[in-house]
């Protein structure tokens, strides 16, 4: 509820909501690319959803200092906002769907 209000207060800027799932059960079993696809299909993405995308981040079991991230983008983004976020993900090496 608070995060949704925070997202709405940003006047339509494309904002990602990131969640750290490192300590949530077996969440580590899915790589970032799988998370990206699953998040992009999320039923929360309604036209009035306050976030441009959802991101899941987690530490790697092999190298605890590294973080794996997957980003799912809302299907309701404008072409310009989608391009900005896809470019960001590409630049940072984050899987994005």
N, CA, C and O of each residue as an XYZ file, in Angstrom:
388
protein
N       0.821     -1.184      0.000
C       0.000      0.000      0.000
C       0.874      1.261      0.000
O       0.633      2.196     -0.764
N       1.892      1.270      0.870
C       2.778      2.433      0.938
C       3.600      2.577     -0.335
O       3.797      3.689     -0.826
N       4.083      1.457     -0.873
C       4.868      1.511     -2.103
C       4.012      1.988     -3.274
O       4.493      2.746     -4.116
N       2.765      1.561     -3.342
C       1.879      2.019     -4.406
C       1.664      3.524     -4.318
O       1.680      4.215     -5.336
N       1.462      4.034     -3.104
C       1.301      5.479     -2.917
C       2.575      6.211     -3.316
O       2.519      7.278     -3.927
N       3.711      5.642     -2.972
C       4.988      6.250     -3.335
C       5.142      6.281     -4.859
O       5.578      7.289     -5.415
N       4.793      5.203     -5.525
C       4.882      5.155     -6.974
C       3.981      6.173     -7.643
O       4.371      6.796     -8.630
N       2.786      6.347     -7.119
C       1.844      7.326     -7.690
C       2.313      8.759     -7.474
O       1.952      9.648     -8.246
N       3.103      8.994     -6.451
C       3.559     10.355     -6.142
C       4.665     10.830     -7.081
O       5.061     11.994     -7.013
N       5.166      9.974     -7.943
C       6.296     10.323     -8.804
C       5.872     10.868    -10.162
O       6.688     10.932    -11.080
N       4.637     11.252    -10.300
C       4.113     11.933    -11.489
C       4.386     11.216    -12.809
O       4.741     11.847    -13.804
N       4.221      9.909    -12.810
C       4.313      9.172    -14.059
C       5.707      8.829    -14.530
O       5.855      8.266    -15.615
N       6.738      9.143    -13.763
C       8.099      8.760    -14.156
C       8.182      7.231    -14.157
O       7.609      6.588    -13.277
N       8.886      6.638    -15.128
C       8.986      5.178    -15.157
C       9.860      4.665    -14.014
O      11.081      4.823    -14.037
N       9.232      4.057    -13.024
C       9.917      3.602    -11.809
C       9.803      2.085    -11.703
O       8.739      1.511    -11.938
N      10.916      1.448    -11.345
C      10.912      0.012    -11.091
C      10.745     -0.233     -9.600
O      11.365      0.445     -8.781
N       9.920     -1.186     -9.252
C       9.794     -1.633     -7.864
C      10.652     -2.885     -7.734
O      10.371     -3.902     -8.368
N      11.697     -2.813     -6.913
C      12.628     -3.932     -6.754
C      12.421     -4.603     -5.397
O      12.251     -3.941     -4.373
N      12.441     -5.936     -5.421
C      12.250     -6.729     -4.210
C      13.436     -7.677     -4.069
O      13.807     -8.365     -5.020
N      14.024     -7.710     -2.883
C      15.121     -8.633     -2.602
C      14.523     -9.943     -2.099
O      13.876     -9.977     -1.053
N      14.744    -11.009     -2.845
C      14.177    -12.314     -2.480
C      15.257    -13.291     -2.006
O      15.035    -14.501     -1.987
N      16.402    -12.775     -1.630
C      17.528    -13.627     -1.248
C      17.194    -14.582     -0.115
O      17.719    -15.696     -0.082
N      16.357    -14.188      0.790
C      16.081    -15.011      1.962
C      14.667    -15.606      1.958
O      14.168    -16.041      2.996
N      14.034    -15.622      0.789
C      12.679    -16.149      0.692
C      12.671    -17.533      0.084
O      12.493    -17.685     -1.124
N      12.860    -18.521      0.896
C      12.741    -19.907      0.468
C      13.554    -20.247     -0.756
O      14.753    -19.975     -0.813
N      12.903    -20.841     -1.733
C      13.589    -21.328     -2.925
C      13.611    -20.315     -4.068
O      13.803    -20.698     -5.222
N      13.421    -19.046     -3.773
C      13.421    -18.021     -4.819
C      14.734    -17.989     -5.584
O      14.766    -17.604     -6.753
N      15.804    -18.387     -4.937
C      17.117    -18.386     -5.571
C      17.217    -19.391     -6.715
O      18.144    -19.316     -7.521
N      16.283    -20.321     -6.796
C      16.367    -21.366     -7.818
C      16.084    -20.843     -9.221
O      16.504    -21.453    -10.204
N      15.381    -19.726     -9.325
C      15.072    -19.172    -10.645
C      16.127    -18.145    -11.026
O      16.400    -17.234    -10.244
N      16.727    -18.267    -12.208
C      17.660    -17.230    -12.649
C      16.897    -15.966    -13.048
O      15.679    -15.986    -13.231
N      17.641    -14.875    -13.177
C      17.028    -13.583    -13.495
C      16.166    -13.587    -14.740
O      15.114    -12.948    -14.761
N      16.585    -14.290    -15.775
C      15.806    -14.328    -17.017
C      14.442    -14.982    -16.810
O      13.456    -14.566    -17.418
N      14.380    -15.997    -15.962
C      13.092    -16.650    -15.664
C      12.215    -15.706    -14.861
O      11.021    -15.577    -15.130
N      12.811    -15.043    -13.869
C      12.052    -14.060    -13.088
C      11.505    -12.955    -13.995
O      10.353    -12.547    -13.850
N      12.321    -12.477    -14.921
C      11.891    -11.393    -15.812
C      10.629    -11.789    -16.579
O       9.673    -11.017    -16.645
N      10.627    -12.984    -17.156
C       9.466    -13.444    -17.923
C       8.240    -13.602    -17.034
O       7.136    -13.217    -17.419
N       8.429    -14.164    -15.853
C       7.289    -14.366    -14.940
C       6.730    -13.023    -14.447
O       5.516    -12.850    -14.340
N       7.625    -12.082    -14.151
C       7.176    -10.768    -13.683
C       6.451     -9.998    -14.782
O       5.472     -9.303    -14.507
N       6.919    -10.114    -16.016
C       6.269     -9.412    -17.128
C       4.833     -9.890    -17.331
O       3.997     -9.149    -17.848
N       4.549    -11.121    -16.927
C       3.198    -11.680    -17.062
C       2.353    -11.459    -15.808
O       1.266    -12.025    -15.694
N       2.826    -10.661    -14.885
C       2.154    -10.444    -13.597
C       0.787     -9.784    -13.767
O       0.632     -8.839    -14.541
N      -0.192    -10.292    -13.038
C      -1.553     -9.751    -13.121
C      -1.690     -8.374    -12.464
O      -2.727     -7.727    -12.613
N      -0.676     -7.920    -11.748
C      -0.737     -6.593    -11.118
C      -0.606     -5.462    -12.134
O      -0.970     -4.325    -11.837
N      -0.099     -5.752    -13.311
C       0.107     -4.706    -14.315
C      -1.212     -4.292    -14.945
O      -1.572     -4.759    -16.026
N      -1.912     -3.431    -14.274
C      -3.126     -2.823    -14.791
C      -2.738     -1.455    -15.356
O      -1.663     -0.952    -15.028
N      -3.568     -0.843    -16.186
C      -3.203      0.458    -16.745
C      -2.875      1.524    -15.687
O      -2.084      2.431    -15.949
N      -3.479      1.417    -14.498
C      -3.224      2.426    -13.464
C      -2.172      1.983    -12.446
O      -1.983      2.651    -11.429
N      -1.476      0.854    -12.708
C      -0.450      0.385    -11.778
C       0.660      1.429    -11.716
O       1.118      1.891    -12.761
N       1.106      1.814    -10.514
C       2.025      2.954    -10.386
C       3.480      2.666    -10.753
O       4.298      3.585    -10.734
N       3.830      1.426    -11.084
C       5.213      1.110    -11.405
C       5.338      0.631    -12.841
O       4.478     -0.086    -13.351
N       6.425      1.041    -13.482
C       6.682      0.661    -14.871
C       7.137     -0.782    -14.976
O       7.030     -1.405    -16.033
N       7.641     -1.302    -13.878
C       8.111     -2.677    -13.893
C       8.409     -3.184    -12.502
O       8.515     -2.418    -11.544
N       8.542     -4.491    -12.417
C       8.889     -5.156    -11.167
C      10.241     -5.835    -11.361
O      10.512     -6.418    -12.410
N      11.075     -5.750    -10.342
C      12.388     -6.384    -10.398
C      12.569     -7.270     -9.171
O      12.170     -6.917     -8.061
N      13.172     -8.413     -9.398
C      13.529     -9.319     -8.310
C      15.052     -9.396     -8.300
O      15.683     -9.641     -9.328
N      15.625     -9.182     -7.131
C      17.078     -9.290     -7.026
C      17.421    -10.274     -5.920
O      16.694    -10.415     -4.936
N      18.546    -10.950     -6.108
C      18.965    -11.929     -5.115
C      20.467    -12.117     -5.201
O      21.082    -11.850     -6.233
N      21.043    -12.572     -4.119
C      22.460    -12.893     -4.105
C      22.677    -14.254     -4.745
O      21.817    -15.131     -4.679
N      23.814    -14.413     -5.353
C      24.188    -15.696     -5.929
C      24.690    -16.612     -4.826
O      25.386    -16.163     -3.915
N      24.346    -17.879     -4.897
C      24.845    -18.832     -3.915
C      26.336    -19.106     -4.122
O      27.071    -19.339     -3.162
N      26.773    -19.074     -5.377
C      28.166    -19.353     -5.679
C      29.082    -18.209     -5.252
O      30.175    -18.446     -4.738
N      28.640    -16.974     -5.464
C      29.431    -15.793     -5.128
C      28.522    -14.803     -4.415
O      27.863    -13.990     -5.064
N      28.480    -14.862     -3.087
C      27.515    -14.066     -2.322
C      27.567    -12.564     -2.581
O      26.586    -11.873     -2.308
N      28.655    -12.044     -3.088
C      28.733    -10.612     -3.345
C      28.033    -10.189     -4.616
O      27.769     -9.002     -4.808
N      27.725    -11.135     -5.490
C      27.075    -10.811     -6.757
C      25.565    -10.846     -6.609
O      25.023    -11.629     -5.829
N      24.897    -10.000     -7.358
C      23.437     -9.963     -7.326
C      22.910    -10.318     -8.704
O      23.393     -9.810     -9.716
N      21.915    -11.194     -8.736
C      21.222    -11.550     -9.969
C      19.897    -10.811     -9.957
O      19.196    -10.795     -8.945
N      19.556    -10.202    -11.077
C      18.344     -9.392    -11.153
C      17.546     -9.804    -12.386
O      18.120    -10.111    -13.430
N      16.235     -9.811    -12.260
C      15.331    -10.012    -13.385
C      14.275     -8.924    -13.351
O      13.728     -8.628    -12.289
N      13.981     -8.322    -14.496
C      13.040     -7.201    -14.570
C      11.894     -7.540    -15.517
O      12.118     -7.912    -16.669
N      10.676     -7.411    -15.026
C       9.486     -7.573    -15.848
C       8.835     -6.212    -16.040
O       8.534     -5.521    -15.067
N       8.617     -5.828    -17.286
C       8.047     -4.510    -17.589
C       6.544     -4.600    -17.832
O       6.031     -5.598    -18.338
N       5.868     -3.539    -17.461
C       4.426     -3.460    -17.650
C       4.080     -3.431    -19.140
O       4.764     -2.764    -19.916
N       3.042     -4.136    -19.543
C       2.608     -4.074    -20.942
C       1.918     -2.743    -21.277
O       1.609     -2.481    -22.440
N       1.682     -1.917    -20.275
C       0.970     -0.659    -20.477
C       1.899      0.542    -20.623
O       1.434      1.681    -20.613
N       3.201      0.307    -20.757
C       4.153      1.410    -20.904
C       4.029      2.055    -22.278
O       3.639      1.413    -23.253
N       4.368      3.336    -22.330
C       4.482      3.966    -23.639
C       5.733      3.404    -24.318
O       6.615      2.865    -23.650
N       5.805      3.529    -25.622
C       6.974      3.027    -26.350
C       8.252      3.710    -25.863
O       9.299      3.071    -25.762
N       8.168      4.996    -25.564
C       9.343      5.738    -25.101
C       9.808      5.254    -23.727
O      11.003      5.051    -23.511
N       8.869      5.069    -22.800
C       9.235      4.578    -21.463
C       9.793      3.163    -21.531
O      10.767      2.843    -20.848
N       9.181      2.318    -22.349
C       9.675      0.944    -22.506
C      11.105      0.966    -23.030
O      11.956      0.219    -22.546
N      11.375      1.819    -24.017
C      12.715      1.890    -24.592
C      13.739      2.351    -23.559
O      14.844      1.813    -23.505
N      13.387      3.338    -22.741
C      14.291      3.820    -21.694
C      14.643      2.690    -20.740
O      15.814      2.498    -20.413
N      13.643      1.941    -20.291
C      13.882      0.859    -19.339
C      14.616     -0.319    -19.981
O      15.468     -0.935    -19.340
N      14.301     -0.636    -21.220
C      15.036     -1.706    -21.900
C      16.499     -1.323    -22.089
O      17.387     -2.161    -21.927
N      16.756     -0.058    -22.433
C      18.135      0.421    -22.581
C      18.879      0.353    -21.251
O      20.047     -0.032    -21.211
N      18.207      0.724    -20.165
C      18.810      0.651    -18.838
C      19.188     -0.791    -18.507
O      20.305     -1.062    -18.066
N      18.257     -1.703    -18.722
C      18.515     -3.116    -18.432
C      19.654     -3.656    -19.285
O      20.505     -4.392    -18.786
N      19.681     -3.302    -20.554
C      20.751     -3.755    -21.436
C      22.099     -3.226    -20.967
O      23.082     -3.965    -20.918
N      22.139     -1.950    -20.626
C      23.385     -1.335    -20.163
C      23.902     -2.001    -18.897
O      25.106     -2.203    -18.742
N      22.996     -2.340    -17.999
C      23.386     -2.949    -16.726
C      23.509     -4.469    -16.801
O      23.942     -5.102    -15.838
N      23.136     -5.053    -17.925
C      23.221     -6.499    -18.090
C      22.136     -7.253    -17.355
O      22.328     -8.407    -16.970
N      20.998     -6.612    -17.156
C      19.887     -7.232    -16.442
C      18.927     -7.875    -17.445
O      18.573     -7.242    -18.439
N      18.498     -9.125    -17.207
C      17.467     -9.716    -18.066
C      16.170     -8.923    -17.913
O      15.785     -8.540    -16.808
N      15.514     -8.689    -19.030
C      14.314     -7.857    -19.034
C      13.304     -8.458    -19.993
O      13.652     -8.889    -21.092
N      12.049     -8.481    -19.566
C      10.975     -8.986    -20.438
C       9.786     -8.053    -20.361
O       8.772     -8.290    -21.017
